[in-house]
Amino acid sequence: MKEKNQATFSQLLFATYPDRVYEDKIEMGRLAAKGYKIYEVSQARQHLEPARSVIDLHIEKLTDDYRRMSNYEIVSLQLKTF
């Protein structure tokens, strides 16, 4: 079998695959008890900050302490902000 590149064994698991069972509701009580914030999907946008249309990545606009920063730290902060 190995020389002919055939499977060593094969077994039919299902004649027809069963339909998938979908759960309509997910239990969120345990997550809320652990301190996670739970929001309704329809109200999710009101908990997010609005998207910015302009992002200024000049280092002097991002921090006042840029003179003590290395180039690597400056680029890292700009990438993190972006």
N, CA, C and O atoms as CSV, one atom per row, in Angstrom:
chain,resi,resn,atom,element,x,y,z
A,1,MET,N,N,0.814,-1.193,0.000
A,1,MET,CA,C,0.000,0.000,0.000
A,1,MET,C,C,0.861,1.262,0.000
A,1,MET,O,O,0.544,2.231,-0.689
A,2,LYS,N,N,1.944,1.252,0.768
A,2,LYS,CA,C,2.774,2.437,0.857
A,2,LYS,C,C,3.471,2.717,-0.468
A,2,LYS,O,O,3.627,3.876,-0.852
A,3,GLU,N,N,3.894,1.667,-1.172
A,3,GLU,CA,C,4.577,1.847,-2.455
A,3,GLU,C,C,3.645,2.414,-3.510
A,3,GLU,O,O,4.089,3.146,-4.395
A,4,LYS,N,N,2.360,2.089,-3.434
A,4,LYS,CA,C,1.392,2.571,-4.411
A,4,LYS,C,C,0.778,3.915,-3.986
A,4,LYS,O,O,-0.130,4.425,-4.643
A,5,ASN,N,N,1.289,4.485,-2.870
A,5,ASN,CA,C,0.823,5.773,-2.348
A,5,ASN,C,C,-0.672,5.753,-2.049
A,5,ASN,O,O,-1.401,6.689,-2.377
A,6,GLN,N,N,-1.107,4.672,-1.424
A,6,GLN,CA,C,-2.493,4.534,-1.027
A,6,GLN,C,C,-2.592,4.722,0.490
A,6,GLN,O,O,-1.609,4.569,1.216
A,7,ALA,N,N,-3.775,5.050,0.940
A,7,ALA,CA,C,-3.992,5.170,2.372
A,7,ALA,C,C,-3.850,3.799,3.018
A,7,ALA,O,O,-4.193,2.783,2.413
A,8,THR,N,N,-3.350,3.772,4.231
A,8,THR,CA,C,-3.165,2.487,4.900
A,8,THR,C,C,-4.484,1.915,5.368
A,8,THR,O,O,-4.625,0.696,5.475
A,9,PHE,N,N,-5.449,2.765,5.648
A,9,PHE,CA,C,-6.787,2.298,5.992
A,9,PHE,C,C,-7.764,3.426,5.716
A,9,PHE,O,O,-7.378,4.594,5.671
A,10,SER,N,N,-8.999,3.083,5.535
A,10,SER,CA,C,-10.039,4.094,5.389
A,10,SER,C,C,-11.300,3.542,6.025
A,10,SER,O,O,-11.598,2.353,5.916
A,11,GLN,N,N,-12.030,4.413,6.687
A,11,GLN,CA,C,-13.250,4.018,7.380
A,11,GLN,C,C,-14.267,5.121,7.194
A,11,GLN,O,O,-13.984,6.283,7.485
A,12,LEU,N,N,-15.418,4.780,6.725
A,12,LEU,CA,C,-16.495,5.747,6.554
A,12,LEU,C,C,-17.096,6.049,7.922
A,12,LEU,O,O,-17.613,5.146,8.580
A,13,LEU,N,N,-17.036,7.275,8.347
A,13,LEU,CA,C,-17.538,7.651,9.663
A,13,LEU,C,C,-19.040,7.888,9.656
A,13,LEU,O,O,-19.736,7.478,10.585
A,14,PHE,N,N,-19.542,8.543,8.624
A,14,PHE,CA,C,-20.967,8.836,8.526
A,14,PHE,C,C,-21.430,8.538,7.109
A,14,PHE,O,O,-20.728,8.835,6.142
A,15,ALA,N,N,-22.613,7.952,6.990
A,15,ALA,CA,C,-23.214,7.791,5.667
A,15,ALA,C,C,-23.708,9.156,5.197
A,15,ALA,O,O,-23.533,9.521,4.034
A,16,THR,N,N,-24.322,9.900,6.100
A,16,THR,CA,C,-24.697,11.298,5.856
A,16,THR,C,C,-24.289,12.080,7.092
A,16,THR,O,O,-24.467,11.606,8.214
A,17,TYR,N,N,-23.755,13.249,6.900
A,17,TYR,CA,C,-23.320,14.062,8.016
A,17,TYR,C,C,-24.530,14.654,8.731
A,17,TYR,O,O,-25.464,15.123,8.079
A,18,PRO,N,N,-24.523,14.639,10.058
A,18,PRO,CA,C,-25.655,15.227,10.794
A,18,PRO,C,C,-25.645,16.744,10.667
A,18,PRO,O,O,-24.597,17.357,10.465
A,19,ASP,N,N,-26.819,17.336,10.788
A,19,ASP,CA,C,-26.931,18.787,10.738
A,19,ASP,C,C,-26.256,19.392,11.958
A,19,ASP,O,O,-26.278,18.817,13.047
A,20,ARG,N,N,-25.660,20.550,11.762
A,20,ARG,CA,C,-24.984,21.237,12.855
A,20,ARG,C,C,-26.021,21.864,13.778
A,20,ARG,O,O,-26.994,22.465,13.322
A,21,VAL,N,N,-25.803,21.718,15.061
A,21,VAL,CA,C,-26.702,22.294,16.048
A,21,VAL,C,C,-26.159,23.661,16.447
A,21,VAL,O,O,-25.029,23.772,16.921
A,22,TYR,N,N,-26.963,24.695,16.254
A,22,TYR,CA,C,-26.565,26.054,16.592
A,22,TYR,C,C,-27.200,26.430,17.922
A,22,TYR,O,O,-28.397,26.236,18.132
A,23,GLU,N,N,-26.380,26.970,18.813
A,23,GLU,CA,C,-26.904,27.478,20.072
A,23,GLU,C,C,-27.269,28.941,19.893
A,23,GLU,O,O,-26.455,29.745,19.438
A,24,ASP,N,N,-28.489,29.276,20.253
A,24,ASP,CA,C,-28.964,30.642,20.064
A,24,ASP,C,C,-28.396,31.600,21.096
A,24,ASP,O,O,-28.179,32.774,20.795
A,25,LYS,N,N,-28.157,31.127,22.288
A,25,LYS,CA,C,-27.751,32.026,23.353
A,25,LYS,C,C,-26.446,31.542,23.977
A,25,LYS,O,O,-26.262,30.349,24.214
A,26,ILE,N,N,-25.553,32.478,24.236
A,26,ILE,CA,C,-24.282,32.173,24.883
A,26,ILE,C,C,-24.357,32.686,26.317
A,26,ILE,O,O,-24.809,33.807,26.554
A,27,GLU,N,N,-23.921,31.882,27.259
A,27,GLU,CA,C,-23.953,32.274,28.672
A,27,GLU,C,C,-22.844,33.282,28.955
A,27,GLU,O,O,-21.663,32.952,28.848
A,28,MET,N,N,-23.215,34.497,29.311
A,28,MET,CA,C,-22.261,35.565,29.572
A,28,MET,C,C,-22.082,35.843,31.053
A,28,MET,O,O,-21.239,36.658,31.428
A,29,GLY,N,N,-22.849,35.188,31.894
A,29,GLY,CA,C,-22.798,35.451,33.327
A,29,GLY,C,C,-21.433,35.189,33.935
A,29,GLY,O,O,-20.979,35.940,34.799
A,30,ARG,N,N,-20.771,34.116,33.485
A,30,ARG,CA,C,-19.456,33.801,34.034
A,30,ARG,C,C,-18.422,34.850,33.649
A,30,ARG,O,O,-17.561,35.197,34.457
A,31,LEU,N,N,-18.499,35.358,32.420
A,31,LEU,CA,C,-17.559,36.404,31.995
A,31,LEU,C,C,-17.799,37.700,32.763
A,31,LEU,O,O,-16.852,38.367,33.180
A,32,ALA,N,N,-19.052,38.048,32.945
A,32,ALA,CA,C,-19.373,39.263,33.688
A,32,ALA,C,C,-18.920,39.134,35.144
A,32,ALA,O,O,-18.470,40.113,35.739
A,33,ALA,N,N,-19.033,37.946,35.715
A,33,ALA,CA,C,-18.609,37.727,37.093
A,33,ALA,C,C,-17.102,37.861,37.244
A,33,ALA,O,O,-16.619,38.204,38.324
A,34,LYS,N,N,-16.347,37.595,36.173
A,34,LYS,CA,C,-14.891,37.713,36.221
A,34,LYS,C,C,-14.416,39.131,35.936
A,34,LYS,O,O,-13.213,39.390,35.940
A,35,GLY,N,N,-15.349,40.060,35.688
A,35,GLY,CA,C,-14.971,41.457,35.512
A,35,GLY,C,C,-14.955,41.937,34.073
A,35,GLY,O,O,-14.632,43.099,33.825
A,36,TYR,N,N,-15.294,41.081,33.111
A,36,TYR,CA,C,-15.338,41.515,31.719
A,36,TYR,C,C,-16.574,42.367,31.480
A,36,TYR,O,O,-17.634,42.112,32.050
A,37,LYS,N,N,-16.431,43.385,30.629
A,37,LYS,CA,C,-17.570,44.222,30.285
A,37,LYS,C,C,-18.354,43.544,29.175
A,37,LYS,O,O,-17.780,43.126,28.170
A,38,ILE,N,N,-19.640,43.436,29.350
A,38,ILE,CA,C,-20.515,42.799,28.374
A,38,ILE,C,C,-21.421,43.881,27.806
A,38,ILE,O,O,-22.101,44.579,28.558
A,39,TYR,N,N,-21.435,44.026,26.472
A,39,TYR,CA,C,-22.259,45.024,25.796
A,39,TYR,C,C,-23.184,44.336,24.810
A,39,TYR,O,O,-22.866,43.276,24.271
A,40,GLU,N,N,-24.318,44.945,24.586
A,40,GLU,CA,C,-25.195,44.501,23.517
A,40,GLU,C,C,-24.562,44.897,22.182
A,40,GLU,O,O,-23.979,45.976,22.073
A,41,VAL,N,N,-24.668,44.057,21.195
A,41,VAL,CA,C,-24.056,44.337,19.892
A,41,VAL,C,C,-24.644,45.594,19.272
A,41,VAL,O,O,-23.923,46.380,18.658
A,42,SER,N,N,-25.929,45.786,19.427
A,42,SER,CA,C,-26.577,46.955,18.833
A,42,SER,C,C,-26.100,48.261,19.472
A,42,SER,O,O,-26.228,49.326,18.868
A,43,GLN,N,N,-25.552,48.189,20.691
A,43,GLN,CA,C,-25.099,49.386,21.386
A,43,GLN,C,C,-23.579,49.492,21.445
A,43,GLN,O,O,-23.055,50.327,22.183
A,44,ALA,N,N,-22.865,48.675,20.694
A,44,ALA,CA,C,-21.404,48.629,20.783
A,44,ALA,C,C,-20.752,49.930,20.320
A,44,ALA,O,O,-19.734,50.333,20.882
A,45,ARG,N,N,-21.305,50.583,19.327
A,45,ARG,CA,C,-20.689,51.800,18.796
A,45,ARG,C,C,-20.643,52.937,19.810
A,45,ARG,O,O,-19.727,53.758,19.764
A,46,GLN,N,N,-21.592,53.006,20.709
A,46,GLN,CA,C,-21.589,54.102,21.676
A,46,GLN,C,C,-20.500,53.935,22.723
A,46,GLN,O,O,-20.203,54.885,23.449
A,47,HIS,N,N,-19.890,52.747,22.825
A,47,HIS,CA,C,-18.818,52.512,23.781
A,47,HIS,C,C,-17.431,52.676,23.148
A,47,HIS,O,O,-16.418,52.578,23.841
A,48,LEU,N,N,-17.385,52.922,21.849
A,48,LEU,CA,C,-16.116,53.108,21.148
A,48,LEU,C,C,-15.876,54.590,20.917
A,48,LEU,O,O,-16.815,55.363,20.725
A,49,GLU,N,N,-14.604,54.978,20.937
A,49,GLU,CA,C,-14.304,56.370,20.615
A,49,GLU,C,C,-14.447,56.563,19.109
A,49,GLU,O,O,-14.166,55.639,18.345
A,50,PRO,N,N,-14.873,57.728,18.672
A,50,PRO,CA,C,-15.084,57.944,17.237
A,50,PRO,C,C,-13.777,57.839,16.454
A,50,PRO,O,O,-12.704,58.171,16.959
A,51,ALA,N,N,-13.888,57.373,15.220
A,51,ALA,CA,C,-12.714,57.233,14.365
A,51,ALA,C,C,-12.175,58.607,13.994
A,51,ALA,O,O,-12.936,59.546,13.756
A,52,ARG,N,N,-10.858,58.709,13.948
A,52,ARG,CA,C,-10.237,59.980,13.577
A,52,ARG,C,C,-10.045,60.014,12.069
A,52,ARG,O,O,-9.679,59.011,11.457
A,53,SER,N,N,-10.292,61.165,11.479
A,53,SER,CA,C,-10.091,61.296,10.042
A,53,SER,C,C,-8.677,61.759,9.722
A,53,SER,O,O,-8.195,61.542,8.610
A,54,VAL,N,N,-7.996,62.404,10.692
A,54,VAL,CA,C,-6.629,62.875,10.505
A,54,VAL,C,C,-5.800,62.399,11.694
A,54,VAL,O,O,-6.190,62.573,12.849
A,55,ILE,N,N,-4.655,61.799,11.395
A,55,ILE,CA,C,-3.752,61.345,12.447
A,55,ILE,C,C,-2.436,62.077,12.277
A,55,ILE,O,O,-1.760,61.919,11.260
A,56,ASP,N,N,-2.067,62.879,13.266
A,56,ASP,CA,C,-0.807,63.623,13.225
A,56,ASP,C,C,0.244,62.821,13.983
A,56,ASP,O,O,0.157,62.673,15.202
A,57,LEU,N,N,1.241,62.301,13.261
A,57,LEU,CA,C,2.265,61.460,13.857
A,57,LEU,C,C,3.559,62.210,14.144
A,57,LEU,O,O,4.576,61.584,14.443
A,58,HIS,N,N,3.543,63.536,14.060
A,58,HIS,CA,C,4.736,64.289,14.438
A,58,HIS,C,C,4.979,64.071,15.922
A,58,HIS,O,O,4.062,64.184,16.736
A,59,ILE,N,N,6.214,63.760,16.262
A,59,ILE,CA,C,6.520,63.359,17.628
A,59,ILE,C,C,6.228,64.462,18.636
A,59,ILE,O,O,5.848,64.169,19.770
A,60,GLU,N,N,6.394,65.708,18.253
A,60,GLU,CA,C,6.118,66.802,19.188
A,60,GLU,C,C,4.616,66.927,19.488
A,60,GLU,O,O,4.234,67.528,20.492
A,61,LYS,N,N,3.771,66.365,18.623
A,61,LYS,CA,C,2.333,66.351,18.881
A,61,LYS,C,C,1.931,65.174,19.761
A,61,LYS,O,O,0.890,65.212,20.418
A,62,LEU,N,N,2.753,64.133,19.772
A,62,LEU,CA,C,2.413,62.922,20.521
A,62,LEU,C,C,2.860,62.969,21.975
A,62,LEU,O,O,2.173,62.445,22.851
A,63,THR,N,N,4.004,63.591,22.241
A,63,THR,CA,C,4.538,63.623,23.609
A,63,THR,C,C,5.379,64.877,23.814
A,63,THR,O,O,5.944,65.428,22.869
A,64,ASP,N,N,5.449,65.309,25.058
A,64,ASP,CA,C,6.293,66.458,25.397
A,64,ASP,C,C,7.713,66.026,25.717
A,64,ASP,O,O,8.618,66.859,25.751
A,65,ASP,N,N,7.919,64.751,25.949
A,65,ASP,CA,C,9.192,64.215,26.420
A,65,ASP,C,C,10.027,63.607,25.288
A,65,ASP,O,O,10.824,62.701,25.530
A,66,TYR,N,N,9.852,64.092,24.065
A,66,TYR,CA,C,10.488,63.450,22.913
A,66,TYR,C,C,11.992,63.731,22.813
A,66,TYR,O,O,12.697,62.985,22.134
A,67,ARG,N,N,12.493,64.753,23.450
A,67,ARG,CA,C,13.923,65.089,23.337
A,67,ARG,C,C,14.817,64.043,24.012
A,67,ARG,O,O,15.978,63.882,23.637
A,68,ARG,N,N,14.283,63.345,24.989
A,68,ARG,CA,C,15.058,62.312,25.676
A,68,ARG,C,C,14.896,60.932,25.039
A,68,ARG,O,O,15.518,59.967,25.483
A,69,MET,N,N,14.071,60.837,24.014
A,69,MET,CA,C,13.773,59.539,23.407
A,69,MET,C,C,14.756,59.212,22.290
A,69,MET,O,O,15.226,60.102,21.582
A,70,SER,N,N,15.063,57.918,22.138
A,70,SER,CA,C,15.899,57.491,21.014
A,70,SER,C,C,15.025,57.400,19.763
A,70,SER,O,O,13.797,57.446,19.838
A,71,ASN,N,N,15.680,57.273,18.625
A,71,ASN,CA,C,14.926,57.153,17.375
A,71,ASN,C,C,14.007,55.936,17.381
A,71,ASN,O,O,12.887,55.982,16.872
A,72,TYR,N,N,14.500,54.851,17.964
A,72,TYR,CA,C,13.696,53.629,18.050
A,72,TYR,C,C,12.433,53.867,18.886
A,72,TYR,O,O,11.347,53.423,18.512
A,73,GLU,N,N,12.576,54.559,20.003
A,73,GLU,CA,C,11.429,54.839,20.861
A,73,GLU,C,C,10.428,55.767,20.170
A,73,GLU,O,O,9.217,55.624,20.334
A,74,ILE,N,N,10.951,56.714,19.399
A,74,ILE,CA,C,10.078,57.636,18.677
A,74,ILE,C,C,9.276,56.894,17.634
A,74,ILE,O,O,8.060,57.070,17.547
A,75,VAL,N,N,9.934,56.068,16.841
A,75,VAL,CA,C,9.232,55.312,15.793
A,75,VAL,C,C,8.241,54.334,16.422
A,75,VAL,O,O,7.143,54.143,15.900
A,76,SER,N,N,8.620,53.719,17.533
A,76,SER,CA,C,7.712,52.790,18.218
A,76,SER,C,C,6.451,53.505,18.688
A,76,SER,O,O,5.344,52.988,18.535
A,77,LEU,N,N,6.619,54.686,19.256
A,77,LEU,CA,C,5.456,55.448,19.710
A,77,LEU,C,C,4.578,55.872,18.534
A,77,LEU,O,O,3.351,55.830,18.624
A,78,GLN,N,N,5.203,56.276,17.439
A,78,GLN,CA,C,4.422,56.669,16.254
A,78,GLN,C,C,3.653,55.482,15.688
A,78,GLN,O,O,2.496,55.630,15.293
A,79,LEU,N,N,4.274,54.312,15.642
A,79,LEU,CA,C,3.588,53.127,15.137
A,79,LEU,C,C,2.461,52.702,16.067
A,79,LEU,O,O,1.389,52.302,15.614
A,80,LYS,N,N,2.707,52.791,17.357
A,80,LYS,CA,C,1.672,52.423,18.324
A,80,LYS,C,C,0.477,53.360,18.206
A,80,LYS,O,O,-0.672,52.924,18.276
A,81,THR,N,N,0.753,54.655,18.027
A,81,THR,CA,C,-0.317,55.631,17.874
A,81,THR,C,C,-1.085,55.395,16.586
A,81,THR,O,O,-2.310,55.516,16.563
A,82,PHE,N,N,-0.374,55.056,15.506
A,82,PHE,CA,C,-1.012,54.801,14.232
A,82,PHE,C,C,-1.896,53.567,14.302
A,82,PHE,O,O,-2.520,53.198,13.307
